[in-house]
Amino acid sequence: MTSRIDELLAAARARFQRLSATDVPEALRRGAVLVDIRPQAQREREGDVPGALVIERNVLEWRCDPTSDAKIPQAVDDDVEWVVLCSEGYTSSLAAAALIDLGLHKATDVIGGYHALKAEGVLVQLV
């Protein structure tokens, strides 16, 4: 039997095209915004992501919503390509789906998260 969270995760991921770690540099070149949603303790333990905006998961929707009073400068409209990153690519899938629910139709995440970026040597390309 599949767990409910596995079903929710699969449904979320079916709504957008996920990026591989090696796709991230090209996404950034075309103007995508890489958002690291890992908590501070996790970032301290694992390492930072050069060029990524740090927006912890609990405030992500407010910061990325172009209609929010708490938006960040990059949240200019619904056409921003938000590339969400967590540690392993699970929480980021749910977060990307939440951004899509807000109307941010280009939101996506990174398959394998931070660990994939590190394993594929992509972190040094982001400097």
C-alpha positions in Angstrom: 0.0 0.0 0.0 1.3 3.5 -0.9 1.3 6.1 1.8 -0.7 9.2 1.6 2.4 11.4 1.5 3.8 9.4 -1.3 0.6 9.9 -3.2 0.6 13.6 -2.5 4.2 13.9 -3.6 3.5 12.0 -6.9 0.5 14.2 -7.6 2.6 17.4 -6.9 5.4 16.2 -9.2 3.0 15.4 -12.0 2.0 19.1 -12.2 5.4 20.4 -13.4 8.7 19.4 -15.2 11.4 18.9 -12.6 15.0 19.9 -13.3 18.0 17.6 -13.0 21.0 19.1 -11.1 22.8 19.5 -14.4 19.9 21.6 -15.8 20.2 24.2 -13.1 23.0 26.3 -14.6 21.1 26.7 -17.9 17.9 27.6 -16.0 19.9 30.4 -14.2 21.3 31.7 -17.5 17.8 32.1 -18.8 16.8 34.1 -15.7 15.4 31.5 -13.3 15.6 32.3 -9.6 17.1 29.5 -7.5 15.5 29.4 -4.0 17.1 27.4 -1.2 14.3 26.5 1.3 16.5 24.4 3.6 16.4 25.5 7.3 19.4 27.4 8.6 20.7 24.4 10.6 20.7 22.2 7.5 22.4 24.8 5.4 25.1 25.2 8.0 25.6 21.4 8.1 25.5 20.7 4.4 26.7 24.0 2.9 25.5 27.0 1.0 24.4 27.2 -2.6 26.2 30.0 -4.5 23.8 32.4 -6.1 20.7 31.0 -4.4 18.2 33.1 -2.5 17.6 31.7 0.9 13.9 31.7 1.7 12.9 29.2 4.4 9.9 27.0 3.6 7.6 28.6 6.2 7.6 32.0 4.4 8.1 30.9 0.7 4.6 31.7 -0.6 4.6 35.2 0.9 8.0 36.1 -0.5 7.3 34.7 -4.0 3.7 36.0 -4.5 3.9 39.2 -6.6 0.6 40.3 -4.9 1.9 39.9 -1.3 3.0 42.8 0.8 5.9 40.6 2.0 7.2 39.8 -1.5 10.9 40.0 -2.5 12.1 42.2 -5.4 12.4 39.1 -7.7 8.6 38.4 -7.4 7.7 40.7 -10.2 4.9 38.6 -11.9 3.5 35.1 -12.5 6.1 34.4 -15.2 9.1 34.2 -12.9 10.7 30.7 -13.1 11.2 29.7 -9.5 13.6 26.7 -9.0 13.1 25.5 -5.5 15.8 23.5 -3.8 15.8 21.5 -0.6 18.2 18.9 0.7 17.0 15.8 -1.3 14.2 17.0 -3.5 11.1 16.0 -1.5 10.0 19.2 0.4 10.9 21.2 -2.7 8.4 19.3 -4.8 5.6 20.1 -2.4 6.8 23.8 -2.2 6.9 24.1 -6.0 3.3 22.8 -6.2 2.3 25.4 -3.6 3.8 28.1 -5.8 1.9 26.8 -8.8 -1.3 26.9 -6.7 -0.6 30.7 -6.2 -0.5 31.1 -10.0 3.3 31.0 -10.4 3.1 28.6 -13.3 6.8 28.3 -14.0 7.7 26.9 -10.5 9.7 23.7 -10.4 12.3 22.0 -8.2 15.6 20.1 -8.5 15.6 16.3 -8.6 17.7 15.1 -5.7 18.1 18.6 -4.3 21.3 20.0 -2.8 22.8 16.5 -2.6 22.4 16.1 -6.4 23.9 19.5 -7.1 26.9 18.6 -4.9 27.3 15.1 -6.4 27.1 16.3 -10.0 29.7 19.1 -9.3 27.2 21.8 -10.2 27.8 23.9 -7.0 31.2 25.0 -8.4 29.5 26.1 -11.7 27.2 28.4 -9.7 30.0 30.5 -8.3 
